[in-house]
Amino acid sequence: MATATATSTARRMYIDGKWCDADSGRTLKVINPATEEVITEIAYGGRAEVRRAVEAAARAMPAWMKLSSWDRAKVLKKTAELMRERADAIARTLTMEQGKPLAESKAEVLHSADTFEWFAEEGKRAYGQMIPNSAPGKRHVTLKHPVGVVGAISPWNFPITLQARKIAPALAAGCTIVSKPASQTPLCLVQVFECLIEAGLPAGVANLVMGPAQEIADEFLENPAVRKISFTGSTEVGKQLMKGAADQVKRLSLELGGHAPFIVFPDADPEVGAKIAVMGKFRNNGQVCIAPSRFYVHKDVEKKFTEAAVEFAKGLKLGNGLEPGVEIGPMFEKRAMDHTVGLIDDAKKHGAKILTGGKRSDRFPKGYFFEPTVLSGLTPDTKMLTEEPFAPVMPVLDFGKIDEVIRAANNTRYGLAAYVFTNDLTVAWRMAEGLEAGIIGINDPVPATPQCPFGGMKESGLGRELGHEGLEAYLETKYVSFKLRD
Ligand code: NAP
């Protein structure tokens, strides 16, 4: 986390329809990870500002939920349009504060605009049910009712996408929301809020707060007006929120850590598999919850796969994400880079052979640049195989039999994503049925899309975002029973 200071150039919070500074005037520096320079300073509030945002959201909710889903959709659709119009400018901000290459940033803005548009439409399908009666004269129906005010917390790796997956369905369902982005990547979300406001967002319906995470979470947990917390981030913080939510039985959606296996079968071309694997692995420097992070390759093709993966990884262009042609930007912060160095040291101690990369790039005087790394020869207790690495490291392991690889793939507390590379339909089905993961990509390294459910099994989370389930997460089911007169 960056240090808090006081200046007048802060970007602001948005509470109850107004842009505002922290009551104390406190601000926080936002750093560009490619240059280590301060981009700007943001307003850095505290519990009092968050309480005001929650109160505003609670006041705004009755009118917002009474609007028809068609009228709510107009605001969300217009937001999507404005985001598309401004995609280049928003992407530039995202690259500067997060580090990912401009093309990836633009794809994130456009994917998030699609999320707003998709939930605008899906909000119109918050159907209840008519349930056949067993007793004469009775009629049974279910109605959908918005959960209430939502507190939404998200991390820095996809600062727009991960808030869009909360704001769009919450608003579509008739809820109101208080959003808290990661402290180091708030600026692109400020620009998304500008789109929401120009699209006709009524005061209080969506609010943007920044400040110390624990204080904000405490207000979300303790204020009875907040009926649901939607959190994306580490499994450890997710568990703390789950404990805290018990007191008031708050609804929770948790999108947590992952440790995805990528499994290569011998029936398909290993060089094509290596290209897909490298593409999935090094996107956003491996700082992706669904990034493949353990590569199990059948022993008949392991050599060819590994050689090709090393060549592809070596060919990736590392640099400042704002420069044309750059495919890999800096890591997000120094702490992430130091963590990666630690993972490599541990792997070496466990007998790993570094096939390419393995160190901070020496081509850049500033910035957190780490060379895309491929390794082999790791023992099962190597840290990067047991803990979520969140780093540009690609450990290659081999296997012989399908049951053996399913066991190895499932041998983790995580269950977010898994990837399979094969052309054999029977193998693909057996893997889809056998793997303990909420998202499975068969020959598809980038499976997320607004209309399909996204979320994890085991310690990777609770509930689903996106898809119809992503809307249901913001709705309660009310059952109404009628007894008609005889
Ligand atoms: P993190 O430390 O849990 O932080 C994520 C968010 O939670 C940030 O906004 C952070 O605020 C806030 N936070 C920190 N401590 C908190 C606390 N005690 N109570 C409430 N909120 C708190 O996660 P991270 O390490 O930055 O992010 C990477 C993790 O997110 C990885 O584990 C990754 O797999 C996971 N992730 C999951 C998904 C998914 O969809 N399943 C998607 C992306 C990332 P500050 O920034 O102010 O500290």
Residues whose N, C-alpha, C, O or C-beta is under 5 A from the ligand:
A	BS01	NAP	I153 S154 P155 W156 K180 P181 A182 S183 Q184 G211 A213 Q214 A217 T232 G233 S234 T235 V237 E255 L256 G257 G258 C289 S460
